[in-house]
Amino acid sequence: MIRRLRLHFILIIMAVVTALLLVILGIVLTLTAQSLERESVARMRELALEPQDAPKPGDQVDGLRLAYFVLRVSDKGAIVKAYGRDFDLTDEEKVRSILTSAETDGKESGRLPQYHLRYEHLQVPSEENAAASSAESGGTSGKEQDSAEETYVFADMSGETSMMRHLMKNCLVMAGGGFLLFLLFSVILANWFVKPVEKTLKDQKAFIADASHELKTPLTVMLTNTEMLKDPSYSEADRRVFVDHLSTVTKQMRSLVEELLDLARIDQNLPRTPEDVDFSDLIENELLLFEAPFFEAGLEVESHVEKDLTVRGDATQLRQAVDVLLDNARKYAAPHSVVSVQLTASGNSASLSVASEGALLAREEQEKIFQRFYRTDASRQRNGSYGLGLPIAAAIVQQHHGTIGVSTGDGRNDFTIRLPMVRRRKL
């Protein structure tokens, strides 16, 4: 599935890139061809109107040397004058054949692919009549029209075609290089895009496997005790023990299912109405609730709670996240040690620190401890913990745009939650 998703992503990107490159290539070639043709035609028309026998120096089109020849044809079809550059006009038969092809085409401008020529057909006054008309006043338009010559200008297209071919070759090379670069980029981008999906699927499979493992043991215990209750050979005292086992395992399963439901609700990110929460007051209340559990565990609590620190969010979820850290300290702190709880303002954030003495978390454990069902005890002993508390706290903090982390030092594991503080105007 992941491989197919990655392949589809690459194909979509490359299809878009290919279409874009083809469009750009087509635009560049079309505009260049039109520019060359426009410049060539403009120069050809200039040549048709210039009464010259020899070409002027510098007849070029976009850096190309313009090879051309001009034929002036009388109204009777005779070639009156022929001149040009880079063409052999001594072959009268070939010149007549070219002229006939242009006349047969019957257009004012066009191409003769068989000769690699472009032509322009114009009617201009003959040089003699043009000079006479300029000397006489009143003009003789009728005479000019009667003596008008047909002028054909032919220009060689070989250089233009060669330039376009060279440009196309360069464009194809650049497009090919760009295609390969985009292909490499799309592979990298596809891997980056698919990586979160791959991680999510992997986490989902691990979650299902871990949840199945956690549920399998209590279900086995429940099934075994139920079968033993059906056996009439056991005494009433034994039956009470079996019932106690069932009650204990049922409570454990309820606790696990409740934590799973909490995770499901948090993952769904159900809409809630955020409110200003007095985080200082919330911490103090939770510390009061945990006085008895800490006392029973033989732990001493040192607390410093800065007053009037307000955050915005869901009070119930924030209370749950704080309970997770306090309960985690109760479970894993060294006997007869001190648990330190500090709430302070750090810049624009409210920082809650819960530090406890005990076995220090290794670097690898610090990175994995917020993963679901991860527990530092490899034997997965049943002490009321299923490895879901810290992931729940992390999900809650993330939804409140905060951060959660753990650090070690001075023989302590220090869990820290930072939440954005609400700024209040001072009266």
C-alpha positions in Angstrom: 0.0 0.0 0.0 2.8 2.4 0.9 4.7 1.6 -2.2 1.6 2.1 -4.4 0.9 5.4 -2.7 4.5 6.5 -3.2 4.4 5.5 -6.9 1.1 7.3 -7.5 2.5 10.4 -5.9 5.6 10.3 -8.2 3.5 9.7 -11.3 1.2 12.6 -10.5 4.1 15.0 -10.0 5.9 13.8 -13.1 2.8 14.1 -15.2 2.3 17.7 -14.2 6.0 18.5 -14.7 6.0 16.8 -18.1 3.0 18.8 -19.2 4.5 22.0 -17.9 7.8 21.4 -19.6 6.1 20.6 -22.9 4.0 23.8 -22.7 7.0 25.9 -21.9 9.0 24.2 -24.7 6.2 24.8 -27.2 5.8 28.5 -26.2 9.5 29.2 -26.5 9.8 27.5 -29.9 6.6 29.1 -31.2 7.5 32.6 -30.1 11.1 32.3 -31.5 9.8 31.0 -34.8 7.3 33.8 -35.1 9.9 36.4 -34.2 12.3 35.1 -36.9 9.6 35.0 -39.5 8.3 38.5 -38.6 11.8 40.0 -38.8 12.5 38.1 -42.1 9.3 39.3 -43.7 9.8 42.9 -42.6 13.3 42.9 -44.2 12.0 41.3 -47.3 9.3 44.0 -47.8 12.0 46.6 -47.3 14.0 45.0 -50.0 11.0 44.9 -52.4 10.6 48.7 -52.1 14.3 49.6 -52.4 15.3 50.2 -56.0 18.8 48.7 -55.7 20.9 46.5 -57.8 23.2 45.4 -55.0 22.4 44.4 -51.4 23.2 46.7 -48.6 25.7 45.5 -46.0 24.3 44.2 -42.7 21.2 42.5 -44.1 20.6 40.2 -41.1 17.7 38.8 -39.2 18.2 38.2 -35.5 21.9 37.5 -36.1 21.3 35.4 -39.2 22.7 36.5 -42.5 19.7 36.9 -44.9 20.3 35.3 -48.2 17.8 36.6 -50.7 17.0 37.6 -54.3 14.5 40.0 -55.8 12.7 39.5 -59.1 10.9 42.4 -60.8 8.3 41.1 -63.2 6.6 43.1 -65.9 2.8 43.0 -66.5 3.6 40.6 -69.3 5.4 38.2 -67.1 8.9 38.9 -68.2 11.6 39.2 -65.6 12.7 42.8 -65.8 15.4 42.7 -63.1 16.9 40.1 -60.8 19.3 40.8 -58.1 20.2 39.5 -54.6 22.8 38.0 -52.4 24.2 34.5 -51.9 22.2 33.2 -54.8 23.3 32.2 -58.3 20.8 33.9 -60.6 22.6 32.8 -63.8 20.4 29.7 -64.0 17.5 31.3 -65.7 15.5 28.0 -65.9 15.7 27.5 -62.2 14.8 31.1 -61.4 11.8 30.9 -63.7 10.8 27.6 -62.0 10.9 29.3 -58.6 8.9 32.3 -59.9 6.3 30.0 -61.5 5.9 28.1 -58.2 5.2 31.4 -56.3 2.8 32.6 -59.0 1.0 29.3 -58.9 0.7 29.5 -55.1 -1.2 32.8 -55.7 -0.6 34.3 -52.3 0.9 37.6 -51.2 3.3 35.6 -48.9 4.1 32.0 -48.4 6.7 29.3 -48.4 8.2 27.1 -51.0 9.4 24.1 -49.0 10.8 22.3 -52.0 13.3 25.2 -52.5 13.6 26.1 -48.7 12.5 29.6 -49.6 10.0 32.1 -48.2 8.5 34.7 -50.6 6.7 38.0 -50.6 4.7 39.3 -53.5 4.1 43.0 -53.8 3.2 45.4 -56.6 5.3 48.5 -56.7 5.8 51.2 -59.4 8.6 50.8 -61.9 11.7 52.8 -61.2 11.3 54.9 -64.4 7.6 55.8 -63.8 8.3 56.4 -60.1 11.0 59.0 -61.0 8.7 60.6 -63.6 5.8 60.9 -61.3 7.9 62.5 -58.7 9.0 65.2 -61.2 5.5 65.9 -62.6 2.9 67.8 -60.5 -0.6 66.5 -60.2 0.5 62.9 -60.2 -0.3 60.2 -62.8 -1.7 57.4 -60.7 -3.3 55.8 -63.7 0.0 55.6 -65.5 1.7 54.2 -62.4 -0.9 51.6 -62.1 -0.6 50.7 -65.8 3.1 50.4 -65.5 3.3 48.7 -62.1 5.7 45.9 -61.7 5.1 42.8 -59.7 7.9 42.2 -57.3 8.8 38.9 -55.7 11.3 38.7 -52.9 12.7 35.3 -52.0 14.6 34.6 -48.8 16.5 31.5 -47.9 15.0 29.6 -44.8 17.9 27.3 -44.3 19.6 29.4 -41.6 16.3 30.0 -39.9 15.5 26.3 -40.0 19.0 25.4 -38.7 18.7 27.9 -35.9 15.3 26.5 -34.9 16.6 22.9 -35.0 19.6 23.9 -32.8 17.2 25.7 -30.4 15.0 22.7 -30.2 17.9 20.4 -29.5 19.1 22.7 -26.7 15.6 22.9 -25.3 15.2 19.2 -25.4 18.5 18.7 -23.6 17.5 21.2 -20.9 14.0 19.7 -20.6 15.5 16.2 -20.2 17.9 17.5 -17.5 15.0 19.3 -15.8 12.9 16.1 -16.1 15.5 14.1 -14.3 16.0 16.7 -11.6 12.3 16.8 -11.0 12.1 13.0 -11.0 14.8 13.0 -8.2 13.0 15.7 -6.4 9.6 13.9 -6.7 11.1 10.7 -5.3 12.5 12.6 -2.3 9.2 14.5 -1.9 7.2 11.3 -2.2 9.3 9.6 0.5 8.9 12.7 2.8 5.1 12.8 2.0 4.5 9.1 2.6 6.7 8.8 5.7 4.0 10.1 8.2 1.5 7.8 6.6 3.9 4.9 6.9 4.6 5.8 10.5 0.9 6.1 11.3 0.2 2.6 9.8 3.1 1.2 11.7 1.9 2.8 14.9 -1.6 1.6 14.2 -0.5 -2.0 13.8 1.7 -1.8 16.9 -1.2 -0.3 18.8 -3.6 -3.1 17.8 -1.0 -5.7 18.7 -0.2 -4.2 22.1 -3.9 -3.7 22.9 -4.6 -7.3 22.0 -1.7 -8.4 24.2 -3.0 -6.3 27.2 -6.5 -7.6 26.8 -5.6 -11.2 26.2 -4.1 -11.9 29.6 -7.0 -10.6 31.7 -9.5 -12.3 29.4 -7.6 -15.6 29.9 -7.7 -15.1 33.7 -11.4 -14.3 33.6 -12.1 -17.4 31.5 -10.0 -19.6 33.7 -11.7 -18.4 37.0 -15.1 -18.7 35.4 -14.5 -22.3 34.5 -13.2 -23.0 38.0 -16.3 -21.5 39.5 -18.4 -24.0 37.5 -16.4 -26.9 39.1 -18.4 -28.2 42.1 -15.4 -29.8 43.6 -14.1 -26.4 44.9 -15.1 -25.2 48.3 -16.9 -22.0 49.1 -13.7 -20.3 50.2 -12.0 -21.2 46.9 -15.0 -19.8 45.1 -14.6 -16.5 47.0 -11.0 -16.3 45.9 -12.0 -16.9 42.3 -14.6 -14.1 42.5 -12.0 -11.8 44.0 -9.7 -12.6 41.0 -12.5 -11.9 38.6 -13.3 -8.6 40.3 -9.6 -7.5 40.2 -9.1 -8.4 36.6 -12.4 -6.8 35.6 -11.3 -3.5 37.2 -8.0 -3.7 35.4 -9.8 -4.2 32.1 -12.2 -1.4 32.8 -9.2 0.9 33.5 -7.5 -0.2 30.3 -10.7 0.3 28.2 -11.3 3.7 29.7 -7.7 4.8 28.8 -8.3 3.4 25.3 -11.5 5.4 25.0 -9.7 8.5 26.3 -7.1 8.1 23.6 -9.8 7.6 20.9 -11.6 10.8 22.0 -8.3 12.8 22.0 -7.3 11.4 18.6 -10.7 12.3 17.1 -10.0 15.9 18.3 -13.6 16.4 19.1 -14.7 20.0 19.2 -14.7 21.6 22.7 -15.3 25.1 24.0 -12.0 26.5 25.2 -12.0 28.6 28.4 -9.6 30.4 30.6 -8.3 28.0 33.1 -6.6 29.0 36.4 -3.7 26.6 36.0 -2.3 27.5 39.4 -5.6 26.7 41.2 -5.9 23.5 39.2 -2.4 22.3 40.3 -3.1 23.0 43.9 -6.3 21.1 43.9 -4.7 18.1 42.3 -1.9 18.2 44.9 -4.5 18.0 47.6 -6.1 15.0 46.0 -2.8 13.2 45.8 -1.7 13.9 49.4 -3.1 10.5 50.6 -1.7 8.4 47.7 1.8 10.0 48.2 1.6 9.4 51.9 0.7 5.8 51.5 3.6 5.3 49.1 6.0 6.9 51.7 6.7 9.9 49.6 7.2 13.5 50.5 6.0 16.3 48.3 7.7 19.6 47.9 5.7 22.1 45.9 6.0 25.7 44.6 3.0 27.0 42.7 3.2 30.5 41.3 -0.2 32.2 41.6 -2.5 33.4 38.9 -1.1 31.6 35.9 -3.9 31.2 33.4 -4.0 29.1 30.3 -6.7 28.5 27.7 -8.2 25.1 27.0 -10.3 22.3 28.5 -10.0 22.1 32.3 -11.0 18.4 32.4 -8.3 17.4 29.9 -5.7 19.6 31.6 -6.5 18.0 34.9 -6.1 14.6 33.4 -2.7 15.4 32.0 -1.5 16.7 35.4 -2.9 13.6 37.1 -0.8 11.4 34.7 2.4 13.1 35.8 1.6 13.0 39.5 0.5 9.4 39.3 3.6 8.5 37.3 5.8 10.0 40.0 3.9 8.0 42.7 4.4 4.7 40.9 8.0 5.0 40.0 9.6 7.3 42.7 12.2 5.6 45.0 10.7 4.7 48.4 10.9 7.4 51.0 12.1 10.0 48.5 11.0 13.5 47.6 8.7 14.4 44.7 9.1 18.0 43.6 6.3 19.9 41.9 7.0 23.3 40.5 4.7 25.7 38.5 6.4 28.8 37.2 6.0 31.4 34.5 8.6 31.0 31.8 8.3 33.8 29.3 4.9 33.5 27.7 4.4 29.9 29.0 3.3 28.3 32.2 5.9 25.6 33.0 4.9 22.6 35.2 7.7 20.4 36.4 7.2 17.1 38.3 10.6 15.6 39.3 11.1 12.4 41.3 14.0 10.3 42.5 14.4 6.8 41.1 15.9 4.8 38.3 17.0 7.2 35.7 15.6 6.9 32.2 18.1 6.1 29.5 18.3 8.2 26.4 16.4 5.6 24.4 13.7 5.4 27.0 13.3 9.1 27.1 12.5 9.0 23.3 10.1 6.1 23.6 8.3 6.8 26.9 5.6 8.8 25.2 4.8 6.0 22.7 1.6 4.1 23.4 1.9 0.9 25.4 5.6 1.5 26.0 6.8 0.6 29.5 10.3 0.7 31.0 9.7 -2.7 32.7 10.3 -5.3 30.0 8.3 -7.9 32.0 5.1 -5.7 31.7 4.2 -6.3 35.3 0.6 -5.3 36.2 0.9 -2.4 38.6 -2.1 -0.5 37.2 0.0 1.0 34.3 -0.6 0.0 30.7 1.8 2.5 29.1 -1.0 4.8 28.0 -0.9 7.5 30.6 2.0 9.5 29.2 0.8 9.2 25.6 -2.6 10.5 26.8 -0.9 13.4 28.5 1.3 14.1 25.4 -1.8 14.1 23.2 -3.7 16.5 25.5 -0.7 18.9 25.7 -0.3 18.8 21.9 -3.9 19.7 21.4 -3.4 22.7 23.8 -0.5 23.9 21.6 2.0 23.0 24.3 5.1 20.8 24.7 5.9 17.9 27.0 9.3 16.3 27.7 11.5 14.5 30.1 15.0 15.1 31.3 17.3 13.5 33.9 19.9 14.9 36.3 20.9 14.9 39.9 19.3 11.4 40.3 15.9 12.6 39.2 13.6 12.2 36.3 12.0 15.5 35.5 8.7 15.6 33.4 7.9 19.1 32.2 4.7 20.5 30.6 4.8 24.0 29.0 1.5 25.6 27.9 0.9 29.0 26.3 -0.2 31.5 29.0 -3.2 33.9 28.6 -2.1 37.5 29.0 -4.4 39.6 31.1 -4.5 43.4 31.1 -3.5 44.9 34.4 -6.2 47.1 35.9 
